Amino acid sequence: MKRVYCTKCGKANDPAYAYCTKCGARLDHEAQAAAGIHNKRLKKLLVCLFLLVLLLGGSLGWGCFYYSRDQQVTRMVLALRDPQKDLSPYIHCDDPEFDVIPSTVRPLQVYYQHYQKQLGELNLELRQAGYQPDPQDLVSLKQEGKYFFIFPRYQLTVKTHDPVFQTNFAPYSLFINGFNSKTMDKKAQKYGEPLIEGRYAFKAVGQKQQAQKTVDLLTDDPVQLPASAKESSAQEKARIMAQNRSNNTSDVPTETLGVMVALLQKKSANWLKGSLKQGQPIYYELVRSEKIAGKPLLGYNALLAKDRQTALLYRVQGQQVTYLWREKGKSDPLKTVSVARLKHNYYRNKDQRGEVDDYVSQLKTSD
């Protein structure tokens, strides 16, 4: 049984009594009940404060370890070693024109993947207590802000270059690491956008010539892309098929995408189905000499009638397909469709795939 204590003499009394049995003072039951509740709340508050301090202390200790310079350098080096990892959170660039995203910084990862010894030396250098960045280094470590306003945030500062590409033919489509980047109109032309220092596979594809080269882009020196010798018919066919696929990052072959694009429009679908049903050949090839608004249509594929007056022209860029329909010398406006939509409409089940693959099997390549 809970006792009621006298506020005057301190004697413990039975809660049924209204007055103290020792000194006769009136017992204040309500005040003691309120004091009991207050004491409970105080205990709970103290426990919560203790747990909060424990949590904050643990978080601070974990943060000091996880965000230490050594641990941040470890994560950077692991990302530099593996091009499949996302390096972009660890990269800082002073050039505002350079877009720091996984694809744009991957050449730096490819470079260090190729030069493992240099990566090992960089790893040791960045961990040194008296580390001072050298302007001549490929990358340097720099503190850029803080995590949660507490822990220092380190990033790798990188340099960029806007190289001049020199070839002995023009115009040409410039491919960078397999992706169609842009059309170059001059034999010596500046790229026009910053590229991070690293290892690149450059390829120039013209109407009749091509050149390719793997380059460690570390300076502002021009990138030389001399044209290769003229290809044989068999070599050109092999190159065309490889080139058609080089810019296609989907899991669907480029010629199959072309057939699905043809099925997207009524007039091109009727042409495709009608021609093949009547035994009229449809050719699949890489466009060499077409133009739109006076500019060469480089990097496009085509499904062509034998007279070349009717054609579906299309270019695959990652997960998007740009296309136009041309009939009797007149071209429709350029349109774009996603690979996902094409697969959903025409390649979703066994019957659809069978129909599309049957059309693809009937395509011919020009001699």
C-alpha positions in Angstrom: 0.0 0.0 0.0 1.3 3.4 -1.0 2.0 5.7 2.0 1.2 9.4 2.3 4.1 11.4 3.8 3.5 14.3 6.1 4.9 17.5 4.6 5.6 18.8 8.2 7.2 16.0 10.1 7.8 13.4 7.3 6.0 10.5 8.9 4.5 7.9 6.6 0.8 7.6 7.1 -2.0 5.3 5.9 -3.6 6.9 2.8 -7.0 6.6 4.5 -6.0 9.2 7.1 -6.7 12.9 6.6 -4.3 14.0 9.3 -0.8 13.0 10.4 -0.9 10.5 13.3 2.3 12.1 14.7 1.9 15.8 14.5 -1.7 16.2 13.5 -1.0 18.2 10.4 -3.4 17.9 7.4 -2.1 15.4 4.8 -2.0 16.7 1.2 -3.1 13.6 -0.9 -3.4 15.5 -4.2 0.0 17.1 -4.1 1.7 13.8 -3.4 -0.2 12.1 -6.2 0.9 14.9 -8.6 4.4 14.6 -7.3 4.3 10.8 -8.1 3.2 11.5 -11.6 5.9 14.1 -12.0 8.5 11.7 -10.8 7.4 9.1 -13.3 7.6 11.6 -16.1 11.0 12.7 -15.0 12.3 9.1 -15.0 10.9 8.5 -18.5 12.5 11.8 -19.7 15.8 10.9 -18.2 15.7 7.4 -19.9 14.8 9.0 -23.3 17.6 11.6 -22.9 20.0 8.8 -22.1 19.0 6.8 -25.2 19.2 9.9 -27.3 22.7 10.7 -26.1 23.6 7.0 -26.7 22.2 7.2 -30.2 23.9 10.5 -31.0 27.2 9.2 -29.6 27.0 6.0 -31.7 26.0 7.9 -34.8 28.9 10.4 -34.3 31.3 7.6 -33.8 30.1 5.7 -36.9 30.2 9.0 -38.9 33.7 9.8 -37.8 34.8 6.3 -39.1 32.6 6.1 -42.3 33.4 9.7 -43.4 37.0 9.7 -42.5 39.4 10.6 -45.3 40.8 7.0 -45.5 37.3 5.5 -45.9 36.2 8.0 -48.5 39.4 7.4 -50.4 38.8 3.7 -50.2 35.3 4.1 -51.8 36.8 6.4 -54.5 39.5 3.9 -55.4 37.0 1.0 -55.6 34.9 3.1 -58.0 37.9 4.1 -60.1 38.8 0.5 -60.5 35.4 -0.7 -61.7 33.7 1.2 -64.6 30.4 -0.5 -63.6 30.3 1.5 -60.3 29.0 5.0 -60.2 31.9 7.4 -59.7 30.0 10.6 -60.2 29.3 11.4 -56.5 33.0 11.5 -55.9 33.9 13.9 -58.8 34.3 17.6 -58.7 34.9 19.7 -61.9 35.6 23.4 -62.0 34.2 23.6 -65.6 30.5 24.5 -65.3 29.9 23.1 -68.9 30.9 19.6 -67.8 27.9 17.5 -66.7 29.0 15.1 -64.0 27.0 11.9 -64.5 28.0 8.3 -64.6 28.5 8.1 -68.3 30.6 11.2 -68.7 33.1 10.2 -65.9 33.4 6.5 -67.0 36.5 7.2 -69.3 38.5 8.0 -66.2 37.5 4.7 -64.7 38.4 2.9 -67.9 41.8 4.7 -67.8 42.6 3.5 -64.3 41.2 0.0 -65.1 43.9 -0.2 -67.8 46.7 1.4 -65.6 46.3 -0.5 -62.3 49.8 0.5 -61.1 49.0 4.2 -61.4 45.8 3.6 -59.4 47.8 1.9 -56.6 50.2 4.8 -56.5 47.3 7.3 -56.4 45.7 5.3 -53.5 48.8 5.6 -51.4 49.3 9.2 -52.3 45.8 10.3 -51.3 46.2 8.7 -47.9 49.4 10.5 -46.9 49.0 12.8 -43.9 50.8 15.7 -45.5 49.1 15.3 -48.9 49.2 18.4 -51.1 47.4 18.4 -54.5 49.6 18.8 -57.6 48.2 20.8 -60.5 49.9 18.3 -62.9 48.1 15.2 -61.4 45.4 13.5 -63.4 43.1 13.8 -60.3 43.6 15.4 -56.9 41.8 15.2 -53.6 40.0 18.3 -52.3 37.6 18.9 -49.5 34.2 20.1 -50.9 31.7 21.0 -48.1 30.6 18.7 -45.3 28.2 15.7 -44.8 25.4 16.7 -42.4 27.3 19.9 -41.6 29.7 17.9 -39.5 31.9 15.5 -41.4 34.3 16.7 -44.1 33.4 15.7 -47.7 36.2 14.8 -50.0 36.0 14.7 -53.8 38.3 14.0 -56.7 39.0 17.2 -58.7 39.3 16.4 -62.4 40.3 18.4 -65.5 38.6 18.5 -68.9 39.6 19.1 -72.5 37.8 20.2 -75.6 39.9 18.4 -78.2 40.3 19.2 -81.9 39.6 16.2 -84.1 41.7 15.9 -87.3 40.8 13.6 -90.2 41.5 13.5 -93.9 37.8 13.3 -94.8 34.5 15.1 -94.0 31.7 15.2 -93.1 31.6 12.3 -90.7 29.8 11.0 -87.7 31.9 11.0 -84.6 31.4 8.0 -82.3 32.7 8.2 -78.7 32.9 4.9 -76.8 30.4 3.4 -79.2 27.8 6.2 -79.0 27.0 8.4 -82.0 28.0 11.8 -80.5 27.6 14.3 -83.3 28.2 15.1 -87.0 31.5 16.8 -87.8 31.6 19.0 -90.9 35.3 19.8 -91.1 38.5 17.8 -91.4 39.9 19.8 -88.4 37.2 20.7 -86.0 36.9 21.3 -82.3 34.5 19.0 -80.5 32.7 21.8 -78.8 32.1 20.2 -75.4 34.3 19.4 -72.5 35.5 15.8 -72.1 37.0 14.5 -68.8 40.6 13.2 -68.9 40.6 9.5 -69.4 40.6 6.7 -72.0 38.4 7.0 -75.1 37.6 5.0 -78.2 37.0 7.5 -81.0 35.6 6.6 -84.3 34.9 8.7 -87.4 32.5 7.2 -89.9 32.1 9.0 -93.3 30.2 8.2 -96.4 33.1 6.1 -97.9 35.8 6.2 -95.3 36.2 5.6 -91.6 38.9 5.9 -88.9 39.1 4.8 -85.3 41.6 5.1 -82.5 41.9 4.5 -78.7 43.3 7.6 -77.0 44.3 8.5 -73.5 43.0 12.1 -73.5 45.3 13.9 -71.0 46.3 17.0 -72.9 45.0 19.6 -75.4 46.8 17.9 -78.3 44.7 17.3 -81.4 43.2 13.8 -81.8 44.4 12.4 -85.1 42.0 10.0 -86.9 43.5 9.1 -90.3 41.2 7.2 -92.7 41.8 3.5 -93.2 42.2 2.0 -96.6 39.1 1.3 -98.7 37.2 -1.7 -97.6 36.3 -4.8 -99.6 32.6 -5.5 -100.1 32.7 -8.2 -97.4 34.6 -6.0 -95.0 32.1 -3.2 -95.6 29.1 -5.5 -94.9 30.7 -6.6 -91.6 31.4 -3.0 -90.6 27.9 -1.9 -91.5 26.4 -4.6 -89.4 28.7 -3.8 -86.5 28.1 0.0 -86.9 24.3 -0.6 -86.9 24.6 -2.2 -83.5 27.2 0.1 -81.9 24.7 2.8 -80.9 22.0 0.3 -79.8 22.0 -0.3 -76.1 18.8 -2.3 -76.0 18.5 -6.1 -76.1 16.8 -6.0 -79.5 18.9 -6.1 -82.8 18.9 -2.9 -84.8 17.2 -4.6 -87.9 14.5 -5.9 -85.7 13.8 -2.4 -84.3 13.6 -1.2 -87.9 10.8 -3.7 -88.7 8.9 -2.7 -85.5 9.2 1.0 -86.5 7.8 0.1 -89.9 4.8 -1.6 -88.2 4.2 1.6 -86.2 2.6 3.5 -89.1 -0.1 2.2 -91.4 1.5 3.2 -94.7 4.9 1.8 -93.8 3.3 -1.3 -92.3 1.3 -1.9 -95.5 4.4 -1.4 -97.6 6.5 -3.9 -95.5 3.9 -6.6 -95.4 2.7 -6.2 -99.0 6.2 -6.1 -100.5 7.3 -9.3 -98.6 4.0 -11.1 -99.4 4.5 -10.4 -103.1 8.1 -11.4 -103.1 9.4 -7.9 -103.6 12.8 -7.5 -101.8 13.3 -5.0 -99.0 16.9 -4.1 -98.3 18.4 -3.3 -94.9 21.6 -1.2 -94.9 23.5 1.7 -93.4 22.6 5.0 -95.0 25.5 6.5 -97.0 24.3 9.4 -99.1 20.9 10.6 -98.0 20.4 14.2 -96.9 17.8 16.1 -94.8 17.7 19.9 -95.3 21.0 19.7 -97.1 22.8 17.9 -94.3 24.2 14.3 -94.6 22.0 11.7 -92.9 24.9 9.9 -91.2 24.5 7.1 -88.7 21.0 6.2 -89.9 19.8 2.7 -91.0 17.3 2.1 -93.7 14.7 -0.4 -94.9 14.6 0.3 -98.7 12.6 -0.8 -101.7 14.6 -2.0 -104.7 14.1 1.4 -106.5 15.2 3.2 -103.4 12.3 5.6 -103.7 10.4 4.2 -100.8 12.3 3.9 -97.5 12.1 3.9 -93.8 15.1 5.7 -92.3 15.9 5.4 -88.6 18.6 5.8 -86.1 18.9 4.1 -82.7 20.3 6.2 -79.9 20.4 4.3 -76.6 16.7 3.5 -75.8 15.2 5.9 -78.3 14.7 5.5 -82.1 14.4 8.6 -84.4 12.8 7.8 -87.7 11.2 9.2 -90.9 9.2 7.7 -93.8 10.1 8.6 -97.3 7.9 7.9 -100.4 8.3 9.0 -104.0 11.0 11.5 -103.0 9.0 13.1 -100.2 9.9 12.7 -96.6 7.7 13.0 -93.5 8.9 14.9 -90.4 11.3 13.2 -88.0 9.7 11.4 -85.2 10.9 9.6 -82.1 9.7 6.5 -80.3 11.1 4.6 -77.3 12.4 1.0 -77.6 10.1 0.1 -74.7 7.0 1.1 -76.6 8.1 -0.8 -79.7 8.7 -4.0 -77.6 5.4 -3.5 -75.8 3.4 -3.1 -79.0 5.1 -5.7 -81.3 7.5 -7.9 -79.3 5.7 -8.8 -76.1 4.6 -12.4 -76.7 5.7 -15.4 -78.7 3.3 -14.8 -81.6 4.3 -11.2 -81.9 8.0 -12.1 -81.8 7.5 -14.8 -84.4 5.8 -12.4 -86.8 8.5 -9.7 -86.4 11.4 -12.2 -86.7 9.8 -13.7 -89.8 9.9 -10.2 -91.5 13.5 -9.7 -90.3 14.5 -13.0 -91.8 13.3 -11.9 -95.3 15.3 -8.6 -95.3 18.2 -8.5 -97.8 21.5 -6.6 -97.6 22.6 -4.7 -100.6 25.7 -5.8 -102.5 
